[in-house]
Amino acid sequence: MKYAAVIEKTTNGYSGYVPDLPGCVAAGNSCEETEKLLRDAVALHVESLREHGDPIPEPQTSVASVDVPA
């Protein structure tokens, strides 16, 4: 499965979350670090859902880039 992730710059670094996996979040000092931590968080989140017999949500969020005039 492939989940969409959102990574945002904050005043102290970066934070990220996965909209289709509520509670699946990560924070890091760089965008790259946050992405790596988020990948790990997704794997652990899905593993925990499996261990508890909970359903694993299907990815439903889509991502689009929107161009605006400069």
Backbone bond lengths (Angstrom), bond angles and torsions (degrees), N, CA, C in turn:
res aa  C-N    CA-C-N  psi(-1)  N-CA   C-N-CA  omega(-1)  CA-C   N-CA-C  phi
1 M - - - 1.453 - - 1.520 109.06 -
2 K 1.303 115.05 150.60 1.458 120.56 178.82 1.526 108.39 -125.81
3 Y 1.332 115.77 115.87 1.459 121.85 -179.40 1.526 110.43 -100.97
4 A 1.322 115.83 143.04 1.460 121.15 173.03 1.524 108.35 -76.51
5 A 1.319 115.87 141.39 1.462 121.49 177.82 1.526 108.53 -127.12
6 V 1.313 115.87 145.79 1.460 122.15 177.34 1.523 107.32 -112.98
7 I 1.331 116.02 126.43 1.467 121.19 176.80 1.525 107.20 -121.44
8 E 1.324 115.15 126.73 1.458 121.01 -176.90 1.526 110.69 -123.41
9 K 1.332 115.22 143.29 1.466 120.17 174.56 1.526 107.86 -76.59
10 T 1.325 115.58 136.47 1.461 121.43 177.27 1.521 108.65 -120.41
11 T 1.312 117.44 179.05 1.463 119.95 178.73 1.523 111.87 -68.38
12 N 1.342 116.95 -23.18 1.468 120.84 -177.27 1.521 114.24 -110.66
13 G 1.312 118.71 5.60 1.464 120.94 -177.32 1.510 110.25 149.17
14 Y 1.335 115.75 -124.86 1.461 121.45 -178.54 1.519 109.71 -138.44
15 S 1.320 115.71 148.89 1.460 120.07 173.39 1.522 107.73 -133.04
16 G 1.330 115.07 152.05 1.453 119.19 -178.79 1.510 111.41 -143.36
17 Y 1.319 115.23 157.62 1.460 120.98 177.50 1.522 109.21 -151.85
18 V 1.326 114.84 162.27 1.461 122.15 179.09 1.529 106.68 -115.58
19 P 1.337 118.00 108.36 1.465 120.47 -175.18 1.530 114.45 -56.29
20 D 1.318 118.08 -32.78 1.465 120.87 -177.41 1.524 113.66 -83.75
21 L 1.329 116.97 -5.18 1.468 121.70 178.34 1.528 108.49 -127.06
22 P 1.323 118.08 80.47 1.464 120.58 -177.74 1.529 112.14 -51.98
23 G 1.324 115.22 132.82 1.457 120.61 -179.88 1.513 113.54 91.04
24 C 1.319 117.49 -7.02 1.469 121.01 -179.83 1.529 107.85 -89.51
25 V 1.328 115.80 102.50 1.460 122.27 -173.89 1.525 110.34 -136.48
26 A 1.328 115.37 162.51 1.463 121.16 175.70 1.523 108.23 -156.47
27 A 1.324 115.79 158.64 1.460 121.64 176.66 1.515 108.54 -143.53
28 G 1.328 115.89 145.01 1.456 119.88 179.96 1.517 111.26 -153.16
29 N 1.325 115.08 178.58 1.459 121.32 -178.78 1.521 112.87 -82.79
30 S 1.338 117.38 -21.34 1.459 121.91 179.54 1.524 108.95 -135.24
31 C 1.309 115.52 164.70 1.459 120.06 177.25 1.528 109.81 -62.54
32 E 1.331 116.63 -41.91 1.465 121.46 -179.40 1.528 111.56 -63.31
33 E 1.335 116.35 -43.95 1.464 120.15 178.81 1.533 110.36 -63.49
34 T 1.319 115.95 -42.88 1.463 119.97 -179.88 1.520 110.95 -63.67
35 E 1.325 117.53 -39.93 1.463 120.60 177.79 1.522 110.86 -62.63
36 K 1.327 117.49 -43.25 1.467 120.89 179.19 1.526 110.36 -63.10
37 L 1.329 116.34 -46.10 1.463 120.66 179.51 1.526 111.26 -63.55
38 L 1.320 116.44 -35.65 1.460 120.61 178.83 1.529 110.79 -68.44
39 R 1.332 117.20 -38.90 1.473 120.45 175.78 1.531 109.79 -59.95
40 D 1.326 115.94 -44.49 1.472 120.14 177.99 1.529 110.68 -63.11
41 A 1.332 116.37 -41.73 1.465 120.89 -179.04 1.526 111.20 -63.74
42 V 1.332 117.29 -39.75 1.465 120.82 178.51 1.521 109.96 -62.92
43 A 1.330 116.64 -46.14 1.470 120.37 -179.88 1.527 110.67 -59.67
44 L 1.328 117.45 -45.49 1.465 121.08 179.66 1.528 111.75 -67.05
45 H 1.311 116.56 -37.95 1.464 121.21 179.98 1.529 110.31 -63.38
46 V 1.332 116.23 -47.94 1.467 120.77 -179.94 1.527 110.25 -65.15
47 E 1.329 116.86 -40.52 1.471 120.70 177.59 1.530 110.57 -59.98
48 S 1.322 117.13 -43.02 1.463 121.44 179.54 1.531 111.17 -64.32
49 L 1.326 116.79 -41.56 1.465 119.89 177.33 1.526 110.30 -59.49
50 R 1.329 116.30 -44.74 1.471 120.67 179.26 1.521 111.17 -61.36
51 E 1.339 116.45 -46.70 1.468 120.98 -178.11 1.527 112.02 -60.46
52 H 1.323 116.47 -33.02 1.465 120.81 -178.72 1.527 112.60 -91.54
53 G 1.327 116.40 1.32 1.457 119.93 179.60 1.517 114.03 72.34
54 D 1.324 116.02 17.94 1.462 120.40 179.27 1.527 110.14 -85.27
55 P 1.327 117.22 151.67 1.465 119.40 178.53 1.527 110.96 -67.82
56 I 1.305 115.57 146.54 1.461 121.15 176.93 1.527 106.85 -95.80
57 P 1.332 117.29 117.91 1.461 119.78 -177.42 1.530 112.05 -61.91
58 E 1.320 115.06 137.96 1.459 120.06 173.63 1.526 108.14 -72.78
59 P 1.331 117.22 141.52 1.464 119.10 175.10 1.527 109.90 -61.39
60 Q 1.321 116.59 130.55 1.461 120.79 179.88 1.521 112.84 -130.02
61 T 1.320 116.92 -17.49 1.457 120.48 -178.60 1.521 109.55 -77.47
62 S 1.330 115.94 134.99 1.458 119.95 174.61 1.525 108.65 -115.81
63 V 1.307 115.19 157.72 1.457 121.56 -176.06 1.525 108.49 -120.61
64 A 1.311 116.10 137.19 1.458 121.14 177.45 1.523 108.72 -138.65
65 S 1.307 115.66 146.26 1.463 121.21 173.01 1.520 107.81 -98.56
66 V 1.303 116.26 137.99 1.459 121.06 -178.61 1.522 108.36 -117.41
67 D 1.321 116.48 121.23 1.463 121.23 177.65 1.523 109.52 -85.53
68 V 1.322 115.57 137.24 1.461 121.03 174.96 1.523 108.04 -129.03
69 P 1.307 117.83 148.76 1.461 119.68 178.66 1.529 110.54 -62.22
70 A 1.311 115.54 142.21 1.469 120.52 -179.53 1.503 111.52 -73.66
